[in-house]
Amino acid sequence: MSKQLQTSRPSKKPLRLVLIGKTGAGKSKTGNVILNNDTHFQCASQGSSLTQVCKSSDAIVSENWVTIVDTPGLFDTKKNNQEILDEITKCIWMTAPGPHAFLFVVRIGRFTTEDLSTLELFVKHFGENIFKFMVVIFAHYDDWKRDGVNDHSDIKDFVKTLSLKLQNIIKNKCKDRIVAFDNTLKGFESRSQVSELMSIIDVMNKSNMKDENEYYSNGDYKKAHVVIQKEVMMEKYNLERQCFREEAKMQRQIEEATDEKVKKSLAKKQDECRLKWKERLNETNIQRNVQRQPVRIIVLKNVLEIGSAGLGVLGDIIPGPVGIGFKIAATVAGIFSNIFNSIYK
């Protein structure tokens, strides 16, 4: 779970971002900088990627609830590209119904054919439409600035030194959506570069929404979204049952207490528990927690998820005592739902 308290309510919509790029480009460090310089992702200065599996983390950034998925670096010496690409596919489950931006992280001054091959592999997996949602981040800007030759140059000057093929990708496909990141900066200067990135993403999203594309999506994302919504419903149902048992237990304790001070203390505790459960039963929080378990979701996608509606359908299909049992379970599920809607509305 994120270090941020989930009781905060950002005023803007959630933003789902995916970090992509080769090993050593600086994806994990960049993710930490975006998420308020906390240690959400483990970093390595060089060599083999420390991020071996997709990992997500979130925080409130510029009044947005930002979720970032850090992906394994391609061309890692310990894994072949197909293994890593299979892992990247899991990020679909973590960012469904779709990411608002793909952040292509490149080490400035070292934009090589390997970076290009990494990008091409992602395009092959996600399709050309990915460019409409892509921002290029040139990481390690501090190293480049330390080079005396570049003291008075900016990032646009650097782009002009790249091959025509790379310039074409940045200018025509990514529409010049670039930002330089100095990951050594602290305080206001660090947040200023993050604000610049958020502004670029905001402009990009507004442009995409004109084409009715609020976020990137494809067939896999649409399937994932359906499965996740079913899983969220089941998770909420299980939490409601657990909460109902606790509520009933505390109510019995209050009714059985003879001392008024004890009653008041129990009643106060009951109110505190209701607030806690109201937060836990928030569907946004449930979905966020469910999407942190991609393996569980992938396994469940081919399994029948049984909610109250599903139980009722099974009751109609299956004859005899077993079918009656499913109908009773469906009725109980409906009762639980009504009870909790009234208590925690």
C-alpha positions as CSV (number, residue, x, y, z in Angstrom):
1,M,0.0,0.0,0.0
2,S,1.1,3.6,-0.6
3,K,2.5,5.5,2.3
4,Q,-0.1,8.2,1.6
5,L,-3.3,8.0,3.7
6,Q,-6.2,7.1,1.5
7,T,-8.6,9.3,3.5
8,S,-7.5,12.3,1.4
9,R,-9.7,13.1,-1.6
10,P,-7.9,14.7,-4.5
11,S,-10.1,17.3,-6.4
12,K,-9.1,15.9,-9.8
13,K,-9.5,12.5,-11.5
14,P,-7.0,9.7,-10.9
15,L,-4.1,9.5,-13.2
16,R,-2.6,6.1,-14.2
17,L,1.0,6.3,-15.6
18,V,3.2,3.5,-16.9
19,L,7.0,3.9,-16.9
20,I,8.8,2.2,-19.9
21,G,12.4,2.2,-21.0
22,K,15.5,0.0,-21.0
23,T,17.5,-1.1,-18.0
24,G,19.5,1.7,-16.4
25,A,17.5,4.5,-18.0
26,G,16.3,5.7,-14.6
27,K,12.6,4.7,-14.6
28,S,12.4,3.7,-10.9
29,K,14.2,6.9,-9.7
30,T,11.9,9.0,-12.0
31,G,8.9,7.3,-10.5
32,N,10.0,8.1,-7.0
33,V,10.6,11.8,-7.9
34,I,7.1,12.0,-9.4
35,L,5.6,10.5,-6.3
36,N,7.0,13.2,-4.0
37,N,10.6,11.8,-3.8
38,D,9.6,8.9,-1.5
39,T,11.2,5.5,-1.9
40,H,8.3,3.8,-3.7
41,F,10.5,1.9,-6.1
42,Q,13.9,0.3,-5.5
43,C,16.7,1.8,-7.6
44,A,20.1,0.7,-8.9
45,S,22.7,3.1,-10.2
46,Q,23.9,0.7,-12.9
47,G,23.9,-2.9,-14.0
48,S,21.0,-5.3,-13.7
49,S,17.5,-3.9,-13.1
50,L,16.3,-4.1,-9.6
51,T,12.7,-4.0,-10.8
52,Q,12.1,-7.6,-11.8
53,V,8.3,-7.6,-11.7
54,C,5.7,-4.9,-12.4
55,K,5.1,-2.8,-9.3
56,S,2.6,-0.1,-8.7
57,S,2.5,2.7,-6.1
58,D,0.6,5.9,-5.7
59,A,0.5,9.3,-4.0
60,I,-1.3,12.6,-4.3
61,V,0.6,14.8,-6.9
62,S,-0.7,18.3,-7.8
63,E,-4.1,17.4,-6.4
64,N,-4.3,14.3,-8.6
65,W,-4.3,10.7,-7.3
66,V,-1.4,9.4,-9.3
67,T,-0.8,5.7,-9.7
68,I,2.5,4.7,-11.4
69,V,3.4,1.2,-12.6
70,D,7.2,0.6,-12.8
71,T,8.0,-2.0,-15.4
72,P,11.0,-4.3,-15.7
73,G,13.8,-2.9,-17.8
74,L,14.1,-4.5,-21.2
75,F,17.4,-6.1,-22.2
76,D,18.0,-7.2,-18.6
77,T,20.9,-9.6,-18.5
78,K,19.0,-12.0,-16.3
79,K,15.8,-12.3,-18.4
80,N,15.0,-12.7,-22.0
81,N,12.8,-10.1,-23.6
82,Q,9.8,-12.4,-24.0
83,E,9.8,-13.1,-20.2
84,I,9.9,-9.4,-19.4
85,L,7.2,-8.6,-22.0
86,D,5.0,-11.2,-20.3
87,E,5.6,-9.4,-17.0
88,I,4.8,-6.0,-18.7
89,T,1.5,-7.5,-19.8
90,K,0.5,-7.7,-16.1
91,C,0.7,-3.9,-16.0
92,I,-2.6,-4.0,-18.0
93,W,-4.3,-5.4,-14.9
94,M,-2.7,-2.8,-12.7
95,T,-3.8,0.1,-14.9
96,A,-7.2,-1.0,-16.2
97,P,-9.3,0.5,-17.7
98,G,-6.2,2.1,-19.2
99,P,-3.2,4.3,-18.6
100,H,-3.5,8.1,-19.1
101,A,0.1,8.2,-20.2
102,F,3.1,6.1,-21.0
103,L,6.3,7.7,-19.8
104,F,9.2,6.7,-22.0
105,V,12.3,7.3,-19.9
106,V,15.6,7.7,-21.7
107,R,19.0,8.5,-20.2
108,I,19.9,11.9,-21.7
109,G,23.0,11.8,-23.9
110,R,22.7,8.1,-24.4
111,F,19.6,7.8,-26.7
112,T,20.8,4.7,-28.6
113,T,19.4,2.1,-30.9
114,E,18.8,0.0,-27.8
115,D,16.3,2.6,-26.6
116,L,14.7,2.6,-30.0
117,S,14.5,-1.3,-29.9
118,T,12.8,-1.0,-26.5
119,L,10.3,1.4,-27.8
120,E,9.6,-0.7,-30.9
121,L,8.9,-3.7,-28.6
122,F,6.4,-1.8,-26.7
123,V,4.7,-0.5,-29.9
124,K,4.5,-4.1,-31.1
125,H,2.8,-5.1,-27.9
126,F,0.5,-2.1,-27.4
127,G,0.1,-0.8,-31.0
128,E,0.9,2.5,-32.7
129,N,-1.9,4.2,-30.8
130,I,0.5,4.3,-27.8
131,F,2.2,7.4,-29.2
132,K,-1.0,9.4,-28.6
133,F,-0.4,8.8,-24.9
134,M,3.3,9.0,-24.7
135,V,5.6,11.6,-23.0
136,V,9.4,11.3,-23.4
137,I,11.4,11.9,-20.2
138,F,15.1,12.6,-20.5
139,A,16.5,11.4,-17.1
140,H,19.9,12.1,-15.6
141,Y,19.6,15.7,-16.8
142,D,22.1,16.6,-14.0
143,D,24.8,14.5,-15.6
144,W,24.3,16.3,-18.9
145,K,24.3,19.8,-17.3
146,R,27.6,19.0,-15.6
147,D,29.2,18.7,-19.1
148,G,30.8,22.1,-19.7
149,V,29.8,22.0,-23.4
150,N,26.2,22.0,-22.5
151,D,26.1,24.7,-19.9
152,H,23.9,27.0,-22.0
153,S,21.9,24.4,-23.9
154,D,18.4,23.2,-23.2
155,I,16.6,19.9,-23.9
156,K,15.4,21.1,-27.3
157,D,19.0,21.7,-28.4
158,F,19.8,18.1,-27.4
159,V,16.9,16.7,-29.4
160,K,18.4,18.4,-32.5
161,T,21.5,16.3,-32.1
162,L,19.6,13.0,-32.4
163,S,19.2,11.0,-35.6
164,L,16.4,12.0,-38.0
165,K,14.5,8.8,-37.1
166,L,14.5,9.7,-33.4
167,Q,13.6,13.3,-34.1
168,N,10.7,12.1,-36.2
169,I,9.4,10.0,-33.3
170,I,9.6,12.9,-30.8
171,K,8.3,15.6,-33.1
172,N,5.7,13.8,-35.3
173,K,4.5,10.9,-33.1
174,C,5.0,12.2,-29.6
175,K,4.2,15.8,-30.7
176,D,7.2,17.2,-28.9
177,R,6.0,16.1,-25.5
178,I,9.4,16.0,-23.8
179,V,10.6,17.0,-20.3
180,A,14.0,16.8,-18.7
181,F,14.4,15.3,-15.2
182,D,17.2,16.1,-12.8
183,N,16.6,13.5,-10.1
184,T,19.1,15.1,-7.8
185,L,16.9,18.2,-7.2
186,K,15.0,18.6,-4.0
187,G,12.2,20.7,-2.7
188,F,10.6,23.4,-5.0
189,E,13.0,22.7,-7.9
190,S,12.1,19.0,-7.9
191,R,8.4,19.7,-7.7
192,S,8.7,22.3,-10.5
193,Q,9.9,19.7,-13.0
194,V,7.1,17.3,-11.9
195,S,4.6,20.1,-12.3
196,E,5.9,20.6,-15.9
197,L,5.3,16.9,-16.6
198,M,1.8,17.0,-15.1
199,S,1.0,20.0,-17.3
200,I,2.2,18.2,-20.4
201,I,0.0,15.2,-19.5
202,D,-3.0,17.4,-18.8
203,V,-2.7,19.1,-22.2
204,M,-2.2,15.7,-23.9
205,N,-5.3,14.3,-22.2
206,K,-7.5,17.2,-23.1
207,S,-6.4,16.7,-26.7
208,N,-7.1,13.0,-26.6
209,M,-10.5,13.6,-25.0
210,K,-11.5,15.5,-28.1
211,D,-11.3,12.2,-29.9
212,E,-13.2,10.6,-27.0
213,N,-10.0,8.9,-25.7
214,E,-9.7,9.7,-22.1
215,Y,-7.0,7.0,-21.7
216,Y,-5.3,4.4,-23.7
217,S,-7.3,1.2,-24.2
218,N,-7.4,-1.9,-26.4
219,G,-9.2,-5.3,-26.3
220,D,-7.1,-6.6,-23.5
221,Y,-7.7,-3.6,-21.3
222,K,-11.5,-3.8,-21.9
223,K,-11.5,-7.5,-20.9
224,A,-9.4,-6.7,-17.8
225,H,-11.8,-3.9,-16.8
226,V,-14.8,-6.3,-16.8
227,V,-13.0,-8.9,-14.7
228,I,-11.7,-6.4,-12.2
229,Q,-15.2,-4.9,-11.7
230,K,-16.5,-8.4,-11.0
231,E,-13.7,-8.9,-8.6
232,V,-14.3,-5.6,-6.9
233,M,-18.0,-6.6,-6.3
234,M,-17.0,-9.9,-4.8
235,E,-14.4,-8.2,-2.6
236,K,-16.9,-5.6,-1.4
237,Y,-19.4,-8.4,-0.6
238,N,-16.8,-10.3,1.5
239,L,-15.9,-7.1,3.3
240,E,-19.5,-6.3,4.0
241,R,-20.0,-9.7,5.6
242,Q,-17.0,-9.2,7.8
243,C,-18.1,-5.7,8.7
244,F,-21.7,-6.9,9.5
245,R,-20.3,-9.6,11.9
246,E,-18.2,-6.9,13.7
247,E,-21.1,-4.5,13.9
248,A,-23.5,-7.2,15.3
249,K,-20.9,-8.2,17.9
250,M,-20.3,-4.7,19.1
251,Q,-24.0,-4.0,19.2
252,R,-24.5,-7.0,21.4
253,Q,-21.8,-5.8,23.8
254,I,-23.4,-2.4,24.0
255,E,-26.8,-3.9,24.8
256,E,-25.4,-6.3,27.4
257,A,-23.3,-3.7,29.2
258,T,-24.8,-2.5,32.5
259,D,-22.3,0.3,33.3
260,E,-23.1,3.6,31.5
261,K,-19.5,4.5,31.1
262,V,-18.8,1.2,29.4
263,K,-21.8,1.7,27.1
264,K,-20.5,5.1,26.1
265,S,-17.0,3.8,25.5
266,L,-18.3,0.9,23.4
267,A,-20.6,3.3,21.5
268,K,-17.6,5.6,20.7
269,K,-15.6,2.6,19.6
270,Q,-18.5,1.5,17.4
271,D,-18.6,4.9,15.7
272,E,-14.8,4.8,15.1
273,C,-15.2,1.3,13.5
274,R,-18.0,2.5,11.3
275,L,-15.8,5.3,9.9
276,K,-13.0,2.8,9.4
277,W,-15.3,0.4,7.5
278,K,-16.8,3.2,5.5
279,E,-13.3,3.9,4.1
280,R,-12.6,0.2,3.5
281,L,-15.9,-0.2,1.7
282,N,-15.2,2.7,-0.7
283,E,-15.2,1.1,-4.1
284,T,-12.2,3.2,-5.3
285,N,-10.1,1.9,-2.4
286,I,-11.3,-1.7,-3.0
287,Q,-10.4,-1.5,-6.7
288,R,-7.0,0.0,-6.0
289,N,-6.2,-2.9,-3.6
290,V,-7.6,-5.5,-6.1
291,Q,-5.4,-4.2,-8.9
292,R,-2.3,-4.7,-6.8
293,Q,-2.9,-8.4,-7.1
294,P,-2.6,-9.0,-10.9
295,V,-1.8,-12.7,-10.6
296,R,-5.0,-13.3,-8.6
297,I,-7.0,-11.5,-11.2
298,I,-5.4,-13.4,-14.1
299,V,-6.2,-16.7,-12.5
300,L,-9.8,-15.6,-11.7
301,K,-10.5,-14.4,-15.2
302,N,-11.5,-17.9,-16.3
303,V,-13.3,-18.7,-13.1
304,L,-16.9,-18.0,-12.4
305,E,-17.2,-15.0,-10.1
306,I,-20.3,-15.5,-7.9
307,G,-22.0,-12.4,-6.7
308,S,-25.6,-12.2,-5.4
309,A,-26.9,-12.0,-9.0
310,G,-24.7,-14.9,-10.1
311,L,-25.9,-17.0,-7.2
312,G,-29.5,-16.3,-8.2
313,V,-28.9,-17.4,-11.8
314,L,-27.2,-20.6,-10.6
315,G,-30.2,-21.2,-8.4
316,D,-32.5,-21.0,-11.5
317,I,-30.2,-23.3,-13.5
318,I,-29.3,-26.0,-10.9
319,P,-32.3,-28.2,-9.8
320,G,-33.0,-29.7,-6.4
321,P,-31.7,-28.7,-2.9
322,V,-28.4,-27.3,-4.3
323,G,-30.2,-24.8,-6.5
324,I,-32.4,-23.8,-3.6
325,G,-29.2,-23.2,-1.6
326,F,-27.9,-20.8,-4.2
327,K,-31.2,-18.9,-4.2
328,I,-31.0,-18.6,-0.4
329,A,-27.4,-17.4,-0.7
330,A,-28.4,-14.8,-3.3
331,T,-31.2,-13.5,-1.0
332,V,-28.8,-13.3,2.0
333,A,-26.3,-11.4,-0.2
334,G,-29.0,-8.9,-1.1
335,I,-29.9,-8.4,2.5
336,F,-26.3,-7.8,3.5
337,S,-26.0,-5.2,0.7
338,N,-29.1,-3.4,1.8
339,I,-28.0,-3.3,5.4
340,F,-24.6,-1.8,4.6
341,N,-26.0,0.7,2.2
342,S,-28.2,2.0,5.0
343,I,-25.4,2.0,7.6
344,Y,-22.5,3.2,5.5
345,K,-24.2,5.4,2.9
